[in-house]
Amino acid sequence: MPFLPHAHRVTKYDPADRAPDGTYRGTVDSVSDHGPVEAAYLEAVAAFGLAPRALVHVWPGLSADTAGLVAGLPEEFGFVCVWEDAGGRISGAVVDEEDRVELAEVLAGARAAALLPYLADEHEPLFTGVLPDADGVVRARWQV
């Protein structure tokens, strides 16, 4: 499965407190006013067995109207398709107009699916998060 392109820099700390080599030199304050949201996020990430620094995008649920997804495709397109097959397995692939026939066949046998943008400037997940390191500090940087 291909990686989604993204350009994020995630930090809870003031960038002015970073040394030229990127290390953090300021006072570490891990207290947050978003505790319940962060706690729910951490529980969800842990449930999927992700490692620290894993970037997670949360999207709306999959649609059971897989035929409608295929019927609504424009002439030219490019998406990340995520689908749940008849056995409950979740899969994903980057698809474009050259994959139209194969995409229709895959989604015809799927329980549900979603078409998500793969361009960074079109990315609008419900929220994005990162699992912090064991010491509770988020150290992460993604650039394309």
Beta strands, then each sheet from edge to edge (+ up, - down):
strand 1: 8-10
strand 2: 55-58
strand 3: 78-85
strand 4: 90-96
strand 5: 110-116
strand 6: 127-130
strand 7: 140-142
sheet 1: 1+ 7-
sheet 2: 2+ 6-
sheet 3: 4+ 3- 5+
end
